[in-house]
Amino acid sequence: MNTSQKLLWNIYAGLVGAATTVLAAKAVNAAWELATGDAPPEPNDPDVPLRRALTWAIASGIGIGLSQLLVNRFAADQWTKVMGTPAPSFNKTTLKI
């Protein structure tokens, strides 16, 4: 894979990822309001009970993470269909302890 394709992939994946994050955050906020009837809490506010802050953090993390996973897989599949080559892999981070 040449450098221009890698650059194009990084731009494509970045734009799709950014749009997904914004839309997923709005969807998670709307789902929270629908489920609880209240606006999402500000988890860093000391007046918000810890249980509620943790519930919000977990719910928003799962919602946004899941949407990014699905959209990244979709984007890679579309890249393969259009370009005829597998999408360049994302930079993999390894942790050695």
Residue pairs with C-beta under 8 A, 6 or more apart in sequence:
1 85
1 88
5 83
5 85
5 88
6 88
9 79
9 87
9 88
10 88
12 75
12 79
13 72
13 75
13 87
13 90
16 71
16 72
16 75
17 68
17 71
17 72
20 67
20 68
20 71
21 64
21 67
21 68
23 67
24 63
24 64
24 67
24 68
25 60
25 64
27 63
27 67
28 40
28 59
28 60
28 63
28 64
29 39
29 40
31 59
31 63
32 38
32 39
32 40
32 56
32 59
32 60
33 39
33 40
40 56
40 60
41 48
41 52
41 53
41 56
42 48
43 53
43 54
43 56
43 57
44 53
45 53
72 90
75 87
76 86
76 87
79 85
79 86
79 87
80 86
80 87
